Amino acid sequence: MPAAKVAIFAEKLDWHARRLNNAFAHLGADVRCMPLASCGFRVGIGGPGITLPKFEDQLPAAVIVKTVATGSFEQVTMRLGVLHGLRELGVQVINDARAIERCVDKSMTSFLLGQHDIPTPPTWAIESPAAAKEIVRSEARPGRPLVLKPLFGSQGRGLKLIERLRDLPPSEEAQGVFYLQRYVTGPTAGWRDWRVFVIGGRAVGAMIRHGVQWRTNAAQGARCQAVPAVGEIRDLAIRATSAIGADYAGVDIIQDRTGRYLVLEVNSMPAWRALQTATGIDIAGNLAGHVMAKFAGEKRRGPSAAERSLTR
């Protein structure tokens, strides 16, 4: 029986891509790594309609998306279109374009968390500078700030505390959208939150990030401490991942001064080097195992649309 073909979409063979590559190869997959930007469409001249440079003869059975590179609106739209198209052809896409779109847009993440009754800080997302100023006037004050976040952003970059009206930047600096979230003060001194990694509806690992500043990302210098992925943080992380529709996610959770846990963000293309270092858990191995098991389950249901197109 031929080895299952798997594509890893990553911009380069970095630490994460190498570990995924090795994990899939260990499970017997024929795995190949490429940037999503190298893929495209070819319609009306035979074949499934989508081209992947390292899969000229046959589309992969599954793809795992590690990164979608930034680019123009048209470039990003087409890259996500490729993911949508692969899913239409029956390829297992993890995470698929819909989940990625929901996560990279923090306003949609917050909306879906609210719709599923998952506790999250009060949040506003608007384009109008006048409306943003009114929110700051009514909601922010010294000692109780709002956090202005880029709608699209990661690793704590671009966050700004807003305590007074003069702290609010002009619209162009906020990329035309003001995403404002209530700053959460914890029950203890210092800054900390939880990162929980969910794969296939199971919390496989968790850590507390002790920040050297209010931004607690590992990329901002936080100290990471392994903790069991159990109890309320486990349940919230699994529910949040399900609400977004993701196969795997890194879920950020914070505790307010009353001890209540709140979901801050859901990341559909999370890094896990800090988590793996802290916990010793083989995240890539868990992720590869989930992808292969999911593909095997789908394979038992019959050939994909891409496979059928090649036999016509």
Backbone as CSV, one residue per row, in Angstrom:
resi,resn,N_x,N_y,N_z,CA_x,CA_y,CA_z,C_x,C_y,C_z
1,MET,0.851,-1.199,0.000,0.000,0.000,0.000,0.887,1.250,0.000
2,PRO,0.681,2.175,-0.958,1.546,3.361,-1.015,1.383,4.242,0.211
3,ALA,2.455,4.971,0.528,2.420,5.854,1.694,1.469,7.014,1.445
4,ALA,0.775,7.430,2.490,-0.111,8.592,2.397,0.716,9.840,2.125
5,LYS,0.252,10.661,1.194,0.961,11.892,0.843,0.449,13.031,1.720
6,VAL,1.371,13.757,2.316,1.028,14.863,3.221,1.841,16.090,2.830
7,ALA,1.181,17.231,2.770,1.867,18.499,2.510,1.878,19.336,3.778
8,ILE,3.006,19.956,4.050,3.121,20.940,5.126,3.271,22.307,4.473
9,PHE,2.342,23.206,4.756,2.447,24.566,4.240,3.196,25.415,5.256
10,ALA,4.425,25.754,4.920,5.277,26.584,5.777,6.187,27.392,4.877
11,GLU,6.576,28.581,5.325,7.392,29.456,4.497,8.823,28.936,4.363
12,LYS,9.300,28.206,5.347,10.640,27.646,5.299,10.696,26.442,6.221
13,LEU,11.738,25.645,6.053,11.896,24.456,6.876,12.532,24.864,8.205
14,ASP,11.734,25.529,9.048,12.227,26.021,10.338,12.044,24.940,11.408
15,TRP,12.234,25.320,12.656,12.151,24.357,13.770,10.828,23.607,13.757
16,HIS,9.721,24.327,13.605,8.401,23.685,13.629,8.206,22.776,12.423
17,ALA,8.550,23.262,11.232,8.346,22.471,10.020,9.209,21.210,10.032
18,ARG,10.433,21.313,10.535,11.299,20.128,10.598,10.703,19.066,11.505
19,ARG,10.176,19.487,12.643,9.591,18.513,13.564,8.325,17.885,13.001
20,LEU,7.520,18.678,12.334,6.349,18.105,11.669,6.779,17.130,10.577
21,ASN,7.756,17.521,9.793,8.254,16.657,8.728,8.722,15.320,9.291
22,ASN,9.505,15.368,10.360,10.020,14.138,10.966,8.907,13.301,11.582
23,ALA,7.918,13.964,12.196,6.811,13.230,12.824,5.980,12.492,11.785
24,PHE,5.682,13.143,10.661,4.918,12.475,9.605,5.732,11.356,8.967
25,ALA,7.023,11.600,8.728,7.864,10.562,8.144,7.942,9.345,9.056
26,HIS,8.000,9.578,10.368,8.044,8.481,11.339,6.780,7.618,11.261
27,LEU,5.664,8.238,10.890,4.402,7.503,10.756,4.226,6.898,9.363
28,GLY,5.243,7.007,8.534,5.214,6.365,7.227,4.638,7.208,6.112
29,ALA,4.425,8.496,6.336,3.846,9.357,5.313,4.911,9.820,4.320
30,ASP,4.482,10.068,3.109,5.305,10.720,2.101,5.045,12.207,2.248
31,VAL,5.925,12.900,2.975,5.656,14.276,3.395,6.565,15.246,2.654
32,ARG,5.975,16.379,2.264,6.724,17.399,1.540,6.300,18.770,2.061
33,CYS,7.273,19.665,2.163,7.055,20.995,2.732,7.183,22.050,1.644
34,MET,6.271,23.032,1.646,6.297,24.091,0.634,5.561,25.310,1.158
35,PRO,5.859,26.497,0.626,5.073,27.675,0.973,3.737,27.649,0.249
36,LEU,2.697,28.078,0.924,1.377,28.140,0.309,1.387,29.063,-0.910
37,ALA,2.253,30.074,-0.887,2.333,31.013,-2.003,2.797,30.356,-3.299
38,SER,3.381,29.152,-3.221,3.845,28.468,-4.429,2.732,27.681,-5.117
39,CYS,1.549,27.645,-4.516,0.427,26.874,-5.052,-0.516,27.791,-5.830
40,GLY,-1.376,27.201,-6.626,-2.305,28.018,-7.408,-3.398,27.181,-8.037
41,PHE,-4.083,27.780,-8.986,-5.202,27.137,-9.675,-4.844,26.905,-11.147
42,ARG,-5.349,25.823,-11.711,-5.251,25.543,-13.147,-6.543,24.854,-13.549
43,VAL,-7.416,25.614,-14.180,-8.793,25.174,-14.391,-9.072,24.994,-15.878
44,GLY,-9.794,23.926,-16.221,-10.263,23.716,-17.583,-9.290,23.008,-18.492
45,ILE,-8.188,22.518,-17.970,-7.188,21.830,-18.803,-6.779,20.503,-18.167
46,GLY,-7.733,19.867,-17.510,-7.481,18.565,-16.907,-6.967,18.672,-15.491
47,GLY,-7.105,17.594,-14.764,-6.638,17.563,-13.386,-7.650,18.151,-12.420
48,PRO,-7.285,18.184,-11.167,-8.245,18.604,-10.133,-8.504,20.105,-10.082
49,GLY,-7.688,20.926,-10.755,-7.919,22.373,-10.758,-7.017,23.153,-9.831
50,ILE,-6.249,22.464,-8.993,-5.316,23.110,-8.064,-3.933,22.515,-8.278
51,THR,-2.922,23.357,-8.277,-1.554,22.889,-8.484,-0.729,23.091,-7.221
52,LEU,-0.033,22.039,-6.822,0.949,22.083,-5.745,2.276,21.631,-6.341
53,PRO,3.341,22.415,-6.243,4.564,22.140,-7.009,5.222,20.803,-6.715
54,LYS,5.044,20.253,-5.553,5.678,18.982,-5.221,4.702,17.810,-5.298
55,PHE,3.520,18.061,-5.863,2.513,17.020,-6.007,1.908,17.102,-7.409
56,GLU,2.782,17.074,-8.438,2.306,17.211,-9.804,1.437,16.030,-10.235
57,ASP,1.767,14.825,-9.729,1.057,13.634,-10.172,-0.244,13.398,-9.424
58,GLN,-0.303,13.788,-8.164,-1.473,13.500,-7.332,-1.494,14.443,-6.141
59,LEU,-2.660,14.993,-5.846,-2.777,15.865,-4.684,-2.539,15.068,-3.406
60,PRO,-2.084,15.725,-2.334,-1.886,15.001,-1.072,-3.208,14.581,-0.467
61,ALA,-3.125,13.582,0.395,-4.317,13.154,1.129,-4.671,14.149,2.217
62,ALA,-3.655,14.817,2.755,-3.868,15.759,3.858,-2.832,16.860,3.777
63,VAL,-3.212,18.037,4.240,-2.260,19.139,4.369,-2.403,19.713,5.768
64,ILE,-1.298,20.161,6.298,-1.325,20.855,7.584,-0.750,22.247,7.363
65,VAL,-1.463,23.251,7.818,-1.103,24.635,7.563,-0.359,25.175,8.775
66,LYS,0.933,25.419,8.609,1.720,26.002,9.690,1.780,27.517,9.584
67,THR,1.899,28.040,8.364,1.922,29.490,8.189,1.228,29.868,6.885
68,VAL,0.566,31.013,6.923,0.086,31.681,5.714,0.798,33.030,5.694
69,ALA,1.670,33.215,4.731,2.500,34.422,4.713,1.653,35.668,4.484
70,THR,2.109,36.774,5.038,1.460,38.045,4.760,1.721,38.439,3.308
71,GLY,0.872,39.297,2.786,1.004,39.748,1.413,-0.071,40.759,1.105
72,SER,-0.277,41.024,-0.169,-1.351,41.921,-0.562,-2.695,41.256,-0.276
73,PHE,-3.751,42.056,-0.300,-5.090,41.500,-0.104,-5.355,40.400,-1.125
74,GLU,-4.929,40.622,-2.380,-5.153,39.631,-3.432,-4.352,38.351,-3.175
75,GLN,-3.107,38.496,-2.730,-2.281,37.314,-2.465,-2.853,36.463,-1.345
76,VAL,-3.211,37.099,-0.243,-3.750,36.351,0.884,-5.087,35.713,0.515
77,THR,-5.908,36.436,-0.249,-7.190,35.886,-0.680,-6.984,34.623,-1.507
78,MET,-6.027,34.635,-2.433,-5.813,33.452,-3.259,-5.242,32.290,-2.451
79,ARG,-4.354,32.590,-1.507,-3.798,31.511,-0.681,-4.892,30.821,0.129
80,LEU,-5.766,31.624,0.698,-6.890,31.029,1.424,-7.828,30.317,0.459
81,GLY,-7.955,30.852,-0.766,-8.762,30.182,-1.780,-8.240,28.793,-2.104
82,VAL,-6.913,28.641,-2.156,-6.324,27.320,-2.376,-6.741,26.361,-1.265
83,LEU,-6.718,26.843,-0.022,-7.131,25.984,1.098,-8.617,25.628,0.988
84,HIS,-9.441,26.613,0.641,-10.864,26.322,0.429,-11.033,25.278,-0.680
85,GLY,-10.288,25.448,-1.774,-10.409,24.529,-2.895,-9.979,23.118,-2.547
86,LEU,-8.875,22.983,-1.812,-8.429,21.653,-1.401,-9.486,20.957,-0.555
87,ARG,-10.103,21.705,0.335,-11.171,21.120,1.149,-12.340,20.661,0.277
88,GLU,-12.688,21.458,-0.736,-13.765,21.075,-1.651,-13.430,19.789,-2.392
89,LEU,-12.155,19.540,-2.624,-11.722,18.338,-3.317,-11.598,17.128,-2.394
90,GLY,-11.905,17.310,-1.126,-11.865,16.193,-0.190,-10.541,15.989,0.496
91,VAL,-9.576,16.893,0.282,-8.293,16.811,0.988,-8.512,17.240,2.440
92,GLN,-7.913,16.519,3.365,-7.975,16.914,4.764,-7.099,18.146,4.974
93,VAL,-7.698,19.288,5.269,-6.964,20.533,5.469,-7.045,20.912,6.941
94,ILE,-5.886,20.981,7.594,-5.844,21.179,9.043,-4.783,22.235,9.362
95,ASN,-5.229,23.416,9.827,-6.595,23.898,9.924,-7.073,24.413,8.577
96,ASP,-8.402,24.311,8.352,-8.904,24.753,7.064,-9.039,26.273,7.036
97,ALA,-9.339,26.790,5.833,-9.347,28.239,5.629,-10.369,28.935,6.509
98,ARG,-11.508,28.297,6.727,-12.541,28.959,7.521,-12.072,29.164,8.951
99,ALA,-11.441,28.167,9.541,-10.936,28.303,10.906,-9.836,29.351,10.975
100,ILE,-8.948,29.366,9.965,-7.868,30.351,9.950,-8.440,31.761,9.848
101,GLU,-9.413,31.955,8.952,-10.037,33.273,8.796,-10.671,33.740,10.101
102,ARG,-11.306,32.824,10.817,-11.964,33.191,12.069,-10.958,33.570,13.143
103,CYS,-9.786,32.939,13.120,-8.808,33.199,14.177,-7.950,34.419,13.904
104,VAL,-7.572,34.639,12.644,-6.717,35.795,12.377,-7.485,37.095,12.544
105,ASP,-8.796,37.041,12.426,-9.649,38.206,12.664,-10.109,38.161,14.119
106,LYS,-9.453,38.927,14.976,-9.763,38.861,16.404,-11.205,39.245,16.706
107,SER,-11.791,40.125,15.887,-13.180,40.516,16.140,-14.121,39.327,15.936
108,MET,-13.871,38.498,14.923,-14.710,37.317,14.701,-14.471,36.277,15.791
109,THR,-13.228,36.126,16.234,-12.964,35.221,17.353,-13.784,35.627,18.569
110,SER,-13.732,36.921,18.913,-14.486,37.407,20.077,-15.980,37.186,19.887
111,PHE,-16.471,37.460,18.687,-17.896,37.253,18.397,-18.295,35.797,18.618
112,LEU,-17.513,34.869,18.078,-17.866,33.454,18.204,-17.763,32.972,19.646
113,LEU,-16.777,33.457,20.392,-16.695,33.101,21.809,-17.960,33.564,22.533
114,GLY,-18.389,34.787,22.254,-19.612,35.292,22.873,-20.835,34.493,22.475
115,GLN,-20.917,34.119,21.200,-22.070,33.358,20.728,-22.158,31.981,21.368
116,HIS,-21.019,31.439,21.779,-21.002,30.113,22.410,-20.921,30.204,23.943
117,ASP,-21.204,31.394,24.476,-21.234,31.595,25.936,-19.919,31.210,26.601
118,ILE,-18.816,31.477,25.917,-17.494,31.228,26.478,-16.999,32.538,27.072
119,PRO,-16.678,32.592,28.356,-16.288,33.862,28.984,-15.056,34.468,28.329
120,THR,-15.163,35.752,27.995,-14.089,36.495,27.361,-14.223,37.947,27.800
121,PRO,-13.160,38.727,27.848,-13.285,40.112,28.311,-14.213,40.932,27.412
122,PRO,-14.879,41.953,27.967,-15.673,42.863,27.134,-14.817,43.433,26.004
123,THR,-15.379,43.433,24.802,-14.610,43.770,23.603,-15.451,44.621,22.656
124,TRP,-14.780,45.569,21.995,-15.409,46.404,20.982,-14.524,46.387,19.733
125,ALA,-15.131,46.353,18.557,-14.386,46.462,17.299,-15.184,47.349,16.355
126,ILE,-14.610,48.501,16.005,-15.303,49.463,15.168,-14.292,50.183,14.271
127,GLU,-14.789,50.769,13.187,-13.934,51.550,12.300,-13.970,53.032,12.626
128,SER,-15.072,53.517,13.153,-15.249,54.952,13.354,-14.349,55.492,14.464
129,PRO,-13.467,56.468,14.170,-12.663,57.090,15.229,-13.523,57.765,16.289
130,ALA,-14.640,58.362,15.870,-15.518,59.017,16.837,-16.113,57.998,17.803
131,ALA,-16.528,56.851,17.276,-17.080,55.807,18.140,-16.012,55.248,19.074
132,ALA,-14.783,55.105,18.566,-13.687,54.615,19.401,-13.412,55.575,20.546
133,LYS,-13.442,56.876,20.255,-13.214,57.873,21.301,-14.311,57.816,22.361
134,GLU,-15.537,57.589,21.933,-16.637,57.509,22.891,-16.479,56.291,23.800
135,ILE,-16.013,55.181,23.244,-15.769,53.981,24.055,-14.675,54.259,25.085
136,VAL,-13.615,54.924,24.660,-12.522,55.243,25.585,-13.020,56.178,26.687
137,ARG,-13.802,57.179,26.326,-14.327,58.115,27.332,-15.150,57.387,28.393
138,SER,-15.964,56.429,27.974,-16.884,55.786,28.912,-16.289,54.576,29.634
139,GLU,-15.267,53.942,29.029,-14.792,52.663,29.564,-13.392,52.705,30.154
140,ALA,-12.549,53.642,29.728,-11.141,53.636,30.149,-10.876,54.722,31.176
141,ARG,-9.946,54.434,32.047,-9.486,55.426,33.021,-8.149,54.935,33.589
142,PRO,-7.358,55.789,34.199,-6.102,55.330,34.809,-6.362,54.217,35.820
143,GLY,-5.622,53.135,35.694,-5.812,51.989,36.571,-6.835,50.992,36.053
144,ARG,-7.633,51.380,35.027,-8.571,50.446,34.398,-8.553,50.687,32.887
145,PRO,-7.469,50.269,32.238,-7.300,50.589,30.817,-8.053,49.621,29.902
146,LEU,-8.131,50.018,28.659,-8.478,49.123,27.569,-7.186,48.729,26.859
147,VAL,-7.214,47.605,26.170,-6.074,47.173,25.360,-6.463,47.324,23.896
148,LEU,-5.692,48.109,23.174,-5.871,48.224,21.727,-4.984,47.177,21.069
149,LYS,-5.617,46.287,20.279,-4.874,45.216,19.625,-5.017,45.339,18.111
150,PRO,-3.961,44.980,17.358,-4.138,44.861,15.915,-5.165,43.772,15.622
151,LEU,-6.033,44.014,14.660,-7.016,42.997,14.312,-6.327,41.727,13.841
152,PHE,-5.255,41.902,13.087,-4.419,40.783,12.648,-3.055,40.957,13.295
153,GLY,-2.680,40.051,14.175,-1.395,40.187,14.858,-1.152,39.000,15.761
154,SER,0.105,38.833,16.177,0.463,37.704,17.038,1.679,38.065,17.865
155,GLN,1.971,37.214,18.854,3.170,37.299,19.693,3.272,38.618,20.454
156,GLY,2.123,39.235,20.713,2.099,40.425,21.543,2.555,41.693,20.861
157,ARG,2.761,41.635,19.536,3.237,42.822,18.822,2.088,43.798,18.569
158,GLY,2.371,45.088,18.758,1.403,46.126,18.421,0.344,46.401,19.468
159,LEU,0.402,45.751,20.640,-0.586,45.993,21.690,-0.285,47.323,22.386
160,LYS,-1.341,48.013,22.801,-1.162,49.321,23.428,-2.221,49.500,24.509
161,LEU,-1.798,49.949,25.683,-2.742,50.242,26.759,-3.351,51.634,26.542
162,ILE,-4.660,51.708,26.691,-5.399,52.959,26.489,-6.083,53.334,27.805
163,GLU,-5.543,54.345,28.490,-6.130,54.807,29.749,-6.867,56.137,29.588
164,ARG,-6.427,56.917,28.619,-7.002,58.249,28.406,-7.235,58.437,26.919
165,LEU,-8.024,59.416,26.584,-8.347,59.686,25.195,-7.089,59.968,24.384
166,ARG,-6.105,60.615,24.985,-4.887,60.949,24.243,-4.036,59.716,23.911
167,ASP,-4.318,58.586,24.584,-3.579,57.354,24.281,-4.050,56.702,22.983
168,LEU,-5.237,57.060,22.514,-5.800,56.428,21.320,-5.084,56.950,20.078
169,PRO,-4.496,56.083,19.280,-3.779,56.556,18.091,-4.748,56.938,16.980
170,PRO,-4.276,57.654,15.981,-5.124,57.952,14.831,-5.488,56.683,14.069
171,SER,-6.553,56.781,13.287,-7.086,55.617,12.588,-6.052,54.903,11.737
172,GLU,-5.206,55.647,11.036,-4.241,55.014,10.142,-3.230,54.160,10.910
173,GLU,-2.902,54.551,12.144,-1.983,53.738,12.950,-2.651,52.460,13.438
174,ALA,-3.971,52.462,13.530,-4.718,51.271,13.924,-5.192,50.482,12.712
175,GLN,-4.637,50.781,11.544,-5.014,50.109,10.295,-6.508,50.233,9.996
176,GLY,-7.105,51.322,10.479,-8.493,51.601,10.148,-9.525,50.896,11.002
177,VAL,-9.087,50.047,11.951,-10.018,49.317,12.820,-9.530,49.443,14.265
178,PHE,-10.434,49.818,15.149,-10.123,49.891,16.573,-10.705,48.656,17.261
179,TYR,-9.812,47.714,17.614,-10.212,46.532,18.379,-9.774,46.793,19.820
180,LEU,-10.743,47.004,20.683,-10.486,47.386,22.079,-11.043,46.323,23.012
181,GLN,-10.226,45.927,23.971,-10.630,44.880,24.910,-10.282,45.315,26.325
182,ARG,-11.186,45.016,27.252,-10.957,45.376,28.645,-9.710,44.673,29.179
183,TYR,-8.805,45.432,29.759,-7.607,44.866,30.390,-8.017,44.075,31.622
184,VAL,-7.469,42.879,31.769,-7.836,41.981,32.870,-6.737,41.995,33.925
185,THR,-7.108,42.360,35.143,-6.199,42.322,36.284,-6.397,41.006,37.019
186,GLY,-5.306,40.289,37.265,-5.391,38.982,37.892,-5.526,39.044,39.400
187,PRO,-5.750,37.888,40.041,-5.938,37.841,41.491,-4.640,37.939,42.281
188,THR,-3.500,37.829,41.591,-2.205,37.886,42.275,-1.332,38.950,41.615
189,ALA,-0.263,39.312,42.300,0.667,40.301,41.751,1.383,39.723,40.530
190,GLY,1.811,40.603,39.647,2.528,40.166,38.460,1.590,39.888,37.297
191,TRP,2.176,39.410,36.227,1.407,39.160,35.007,1.545,37.690,34.635
192,ARG,0.413,37.057,34.370,0.470,35.657,33.942,-0.805,35.302,33.183
193,ASP,-0.668,34.330,32.292,-1.830,33.721,31.660,-1.477,32.279,31.310
194,TRP,-2.437,31.572,30.722,-2.262,30.167,30.370,-2.299,30.007,28.860
195,ARG,-1.445,29.158,28.337,-1.551,28.698,26.950,-1.871,27.201,26.991
196,VAL,-2.981,26.835,26.372,-3.415,25.441,26.310,-3.413,25.020,24.847
197,PHE,-2.802,23.893,24.553,-2.723,23.396,23.180,-3.735,22.277,23.010
198,VAL,-4.641,22.467,22.060,-5.722,21.511,21.805,-5.520,20.881,20.441
199,ILE,-5.621,19.567,20.380,-5.530,18.825,19.121,-6.661,17.810,19.086
200,GLY,-7.494,17.887,18.056,-8.551,16.893,17.884,-9.493,16.794,19.059
201,GLY,-9.836,17.921,19.653,-10.768,17.926,20.770,-10.174,17.484,22.092
202,ARG,-8.841,17.439,22.174,-8.170,17.011,23.408,-7.091,18.024,23.770
203,ALA,-7.058,18.429,25.014,-6.002,19.334,25.493,-4.759,18.496,25.778
204,VAL,-3.722,18.662,24.938,-2.545,17.797,25.053,-1.445,18.398,25.916
205,GLY,-1.519,19.699,26.203,-0.487,20.316,27.024,-0.871,21.729,27.416
206,ALA,-0.279,22.196,28.522,-0.579,23.557,28.984,0.616,24.112,29.743
207,MET,0.673,25.431,29.766,1.714,26.105,30.541,1.185,27.447,31.022
208,ILE,1.773,27.912,32.120,1.553,29.292,32.562,2.698,30.126,32.027
209,ARG,2.361,31.290,31.474,3.377,32.229,31.027,3.460,33.365,32.040
210,HIS,4.597,33.452,32.724,4.827,34.515,33.701,5.537,35.658,32.980
211,GLY,4.836,36.760,32.789,5.371,37.850,32.005,6.327,38.743,32.779
212,VAL,7.294,39.290,32.056,8.167,40.313,32.624,7.529,41.692,32.454
213,GLN,6.412,41.719,31.761,5.608,42.911,31.560,4.171,42.437,31.365
214,TRP,3.247,43.351,31.083,1.847,42.962,30.986,1.541,42.102,29.762
215,ARG,2.391,42.169,28.749,2.258,41.266,27.609,2.998,39.974,27.955
216,THR,2.278,38.858,28.013,2.847,37.625,28.571,3.300,36.626,27.514
217,ASN,3.436,37.047,26.283,3.872,36.126,25.241,5.306,35.664,25.477
218,ALA,5.579,34.406,25.099,6.947,33.897,25.204,7.892,34.735,24.366
219,ALA,7.409,35.236,23.220,8.240,36.069,22.360,8.588,37.401,23.005
220,GLN,7.839,37.781,24.050,8.109,39.025,24.782,8.901,38.780,26.058
221,GLY,9.447,37.558,26.211,10.333,37.273,27.337,9.689,36.589,28.518
222,ALA,8.453,36.097,28.378,7.784,35.443,29.505,8.492,34.145,29.900
223,ARG,8.438,33.819,31.183,8.944,32.542,31.686,7.802,31.530,31.653
224,CYS,8.062,30.388,31.047,7.011,29.396,30.822,7.134,28.231,31.802
225,GLN,6.018,27.905,32.439,5.978,26.856,33.467,4.919,25.830,33.090
226,ALA,5.314,24.562,32.999,4.365,23.506,32.655,3.329,23.323,33.760
227,VAL,2.078,23.131,33.363,0.996,22.822,34.295,0.121,21.743,33.657
228,PRO,-0.617,20.971,34.460,-1.506,19.968,33.869,-2.628,20.619,33.072
229,ALA,-2.964,20.025,31.941,-4.080,20.508,31.124,-5.360,19.832,31.616
230,VAL,-5.859,20.333,32.738,-7.006,19.711,33.393,-7.991,20.782,33.849
231,GLY,-9.159,20.319,34.268,-10.122,21.205,34.920,-10.692,22.264,34.003
232,GLU,-10.895,23.445,34.558,-11.594,24.502,33.840,-10.803,25.035,32.657
233,ILE,-9.471,25.139,32.798,-8.705,25.646,31.657,-8.773,24.656,30.492
234,ARG,-8.762,23.370,30.783,-8.900,22.363,29.725,-10.256,22.500,29.038
235,ASP,-11.318,22.568,29.839,-12.668,22.623,29.273,-12.879,23.884,28.450
236,LEU,-12.406,25.024,28.948,-12.558,26.274,28.200,-11.782,26.226,26.883
237,ALA,-10.569,25.690,26.912,-9.759,25.623,25.702,-10.412,24.736,24.648
238,ILE,-10.948,23.610,25.058,-11.610,22.701,24.114,-12.865,23.350,23.542
239,ARG,-13.646,24.005,24.389,-14.855,24.682,23.914,-14.512,25.814,22.949
240,ALA,-13.469,26.577,23.258,-13.083,27.695,22.397,-12.605,27.192,21.040
241,THR,-11.819,26.129,21.028,-11.338,25.559,19.768,-12.505,25.063,18.929
242,SER,-13.472,24.416,19.567,-14.662,23.941,18.864,-15.490,25.100,18.314
243,ALA,-15.610,26.180,19.076,-16.401,27.336,18.629,-15.820,27.937,17.355
244,ILE,-14.496,27.907,17.227,-13.841,28.453,16.048,-13.890,27.471,14.887
245,GLY,-14.057,26.193,15.185,-14.068,25.173,14.146,-12.684,24.711,13.748
246,ALA,-11.732,24.752,14.688,-10.350,24.376,14.391,-10.069,22.942,14.822
247,ASP,-9.188,22.271,14.085,-8.717,20.943,14.482,-7.671,21.042,15.578
248,TYR,-6.854,22.077,15.489,-5.860,22.291,16.545,-5.737,23.782,16.783
249,ALA,-5.361,24.151,18.006,-5.273,25.569,18.350,-4.464,25.752,19.623
250,GLY,-3.878,26.930,19.725,-3.297,27.379,20.983,-4.244,28.403,21.583
251,VAL,-4.762,28.123,22.758,-5.788,28.966,23.376,-5.177,29.705,24.560
252,ASP,-5.333,31.033,24.563,-4.810,31.872,25.637,-5.924,32.193,26.621
253,ILE,-5.672,31.901,27.892,-6.669,32.047,28.951,-6.057,32.871,30.076
254,ILE,-6.861,33.758,30.638,-6.397,34.605,31.737,-7.392,34.512,32.888
255,GLN,-6.941,34.834,34.086,-7.783,34.799,35.283,-7.965,36.226,35.786
256,ASP,-9.226,36.607,36.071,-9.458,37.961,36.578,-9.302,38.002,38.093
257,ARG,-9.494,39.177,38.690,-9.233,39.335,40.124,-10.183,38.513,40.992
258,THR,-11.322,38.069,40.436,-12.254,37.215,41.191,-11.910,35.736,41.067
259,GLY,-10.931,35.402,40.207,-10.563,34.011,39.991,-11.242,33.372,38.795
260,ARG,-12.086,34.134,38.085,-12.785,33.582,36.924,-11.833,33.517,35.736
261,TYR,-11.903,32.419,34.974,-11.076,32.246,33.783,-11.793,32.821,32.563
262,LEU,-11.016,33.531,31.714,-11.536,34.150,30.504,-10.651,33.761,29.325
263,VAL,-11.255,33.480,28.193,-10.486,33.186,26.980,-10.134,34.488,26.291
264,LEU,-8.844,34.716,26.073,-8.381,35.923,25.384,-8.334,35.738,23.873
265,GLU,-7.700,34.674,23.420,-7.496,34.469,21.995,-7.471,32.981,21.673
266,VAL,-7.752,32.683,20.404,-7.599,31.336,19.870,-6.701,31.454,18.639
267,ASN,-5.617,30.716,18.626,-4.619,30.811,17.566,-4.670,29.557,16.695
268,SER,-4.982,29.734,15.408,-5.138,28.587,14.511,-3.830,28.131,13.882
269,MET,-2.772,28.925,13.996,-1.446,28.528,13.509,-0.423,28.808,14.610
270,PRO,-0.601,28.176,15.770,0.224,28.532,16.928,1.632,27.956,16.853
271,ALA,2.567,28.704,17.406,3.899,28.159,17.659,3.829,27.303,18.929
272,TRP,4.729,26.361,19.065,4.693,25.513,20.267,6.085,25.203,20.823
273,ARG,7.090,25.896,20.361,8.445,25.599,20.850,8.536,25.841,22.352
274,ALA,8.001,26.964,22.844,8.072,27.257,24.273,7.287,26.226,25.073
275,LEU,6.119,25.834,24.574,5.307,24.832,25.271,6.014,23.485,25.317
276,GLN,6.591,23.075,24.198,7.284,21.791,24.179,8.507,21.806,25.087
277,THR,9.218,22.936,25.113,10.383,23.049,26.001,9.959,22.954,27.462
278,ALA,8.850,23.606,27.801,8.393,23.615,29.190,7.832,22.272,29.630
279,THR,7.097,21.595,28.733,6.364,20.385,29.129,7.046,19.086,28.727
280,GLY,7.901,19.151,27.713,8.496,17.928,27.188,7.559,17.127,26.305
281,ILE,6.373,17.652,26.023,5.386,16.943,25.203,5.748,17.092,23.726
282,ASP,5.662,15.982,23.002,5.950,15.992,21.568,4.718,16.502,20.825
283,ILE,4.633,17.822,20.659,3.461,18.415,20.023,3.362,17.987,18.565
284,ALA,4.479,18.014,17.836,4.451,17.628,16.428,3.998,16.185,16.266
285,GLY,4.456,15.294,17.144,4.036,13.901,17.080,2.549,13.738,17.316
286,ASN,2.014,14.476,18.295,0.574,14.439,18.551,-0.211,14.968,17.363
287,LEU,0.284,16.040,16.770,-0.416,16.654,15.650,-0.380,15.753,14.417
288,ALA,0.760,15.176,14.132,0.866,14.260,12.994,-0.023,13.037,13.197
289,GLY,-0.057,12.519,14.418,-0.908,11.374,14.707,-2.375,11.680,14.480
290,HIS,-2.803,12.882,14.886,-4.196,13.283,14.676,-4.518,13.393,13.191
291,VAL,-3.629,14.023,12.418,-3.870,14.192,10.984,-3.969,12.836,10.290
292,MET,-3.061,11.933,10.615,-3.063,10.626,9.968,-4.292,9.813,10.352
293,ALA,-4.697,9.907,11.605,-5.895,9.181,12.046,-7.142,9.744,11.372
294,LYS,-7.199,11.064,11.230,-8.355,11.678,10.583,-8.413,11.287,9.120
295,PHE,-7.264,11.287,8.453,-7.227,10.871,7.060,-7.667,9.417,6.911
296,ALA,-7.176,8.558,7.796,-7.535,7.142,7.709,-9.042,6.962,7.873
297,GLY,-9.658,7.724,8.783,-11.102,7.635,8.970,-11.861,8.071,7.733
298,GLU,-11.408,9.137,7.081,-12.053,9.599,5.858,-11.832,8.620,4.715
299,LYS,-10.656,7.999,4.666,-10.325,7.074,3.592,-11.282,5.884,3.584
300,ARG,-11.695,5.459,4.770,-12.620,4.332,4.847,-13.989,4.675,4.268
301,ARG,-14.294,5.992,4.148,-15.595,6.402,3.622,-15.610,6.483,2.100
302,GLY,-14.434,6.345,1.451,-14.412,6.357,-0.005,-13.434,7.380,-0.557
303,PRO,-13.213,7.365,-1.899,-12.243,8.262,-2.516,-12.686,9.708,-2.463
304,SER,-11.699,10.607,-2.461,-11.987,12.035,-2.442,-12.350,12.526,-3.831
305,ALA,-12.837,13.760,-3.904,-13.156,14.364,-5.202,-11.912,14.495,-6.065
306,ALA,-10.770,14.804,-5.437,-9.522,14.927,-6.206,-9.133,13.586,-6.812
307,GLU,-9.273,12.513,-6.055,-8.943,11.181,-6.561,-9.899,10.765,-7.683
308,ARG,-11.181,11.103,-7.517,-12.146,10.771,-8.553,-11.868,11.524,-9.845
309,SER,-11.414,12.791,-9.727,-11.149,13.599,-10.904,-10.002,13.037,-11.731
310,LEU,-9.066,12.340,-11.085,-7.914,11.796,-11.786,-8.231,10.492,-12.494
311,THR,-9.376,9.881,-12.192,-9.745,8.616,-12.813,-10.786,8.789,-13.906
312,ARG,-11.265,10.038,-14.096,-12.285,10.255,-15.140,-11.653,10.250,-16.532
